[in-house]
C-alpha cells in the first residue's frame, strides 16, 4: 500500500515535467509537502479538453454514489488486481484516471525495536508519477473531488520493506493513462511493478509517523 508520500518539487518543475496546460488552483496555494497523509489535498494531473490540467484533490476516493464523504477514508489505495471490477473504482478506471506527482513515498519495515520508516525515491528520474483515479462527489453541500493511488505487488528492491507499492508510470505512458479512450487492455498492461533499478530506499526519522510533522528533515537519511 501507500499511506504517506511527499512532493518537494516547485510548481514550475511540475508544470514542465507533466506538460501541464492549465492550473485549477491559485499558485499561491501550492507549497512543497514532506508528509502528505490521507484526507489531505495533493496535486494531481488529469485530462482536460485544452490539455493536461493540475488540480488539488483530496486523498481518499469518494465514489460518486457514496452516501457519506467518510467513505474515502477507506479508499486511499486501489488494488491493481481489482481496479477494473470493484464497484468503488471501475467507473473511474474507465474514464477518470490521473497522475499523482511525488518526489517519493514512505513505507515501514518491522524490526526488533518497532517499525522503521523508509523513504523510497527515484533513482534517476526527477519525479514519480503514481497511477491514480479521481472522482467527483456531489451529494453534500460542497462538491468533493478526490483521488486514490493504484497499488500493485512490490518489486524485488522494495519487497524486504513492504509487499505492495504504487504503480509508477514512465513518461512515455502518461498519455495512455490519461486518455479516456485508451483500451482497457492497454491500461491493464501498465499495472505492473516498476523496474528494480528505478527506485532506491533509505531509512528516515520516525518523526514521519506523525502527520503533523511536515518539514525537510523528514526526508533526510538517518546517519
PyMOL commands that set and color helices and strands:
alter all, ss='L'
color gray80, all
select helices_A, chain A and resi 11-17+27-29+69-74+90-95+156-159+171-178+184-190+196-198+206-209+216-219
alter helices_A, ss='H'
color red, helices_A
select strands_A, chain A and resi 4-7+20-23+33-37+41-48+51-59+77-79+97-102+104-111+114-122+128-137+144-153+164-166+199-203
alter strands_A, ss='S'
color yellow, strands_A
deselect
rebuild
show_as cartoon
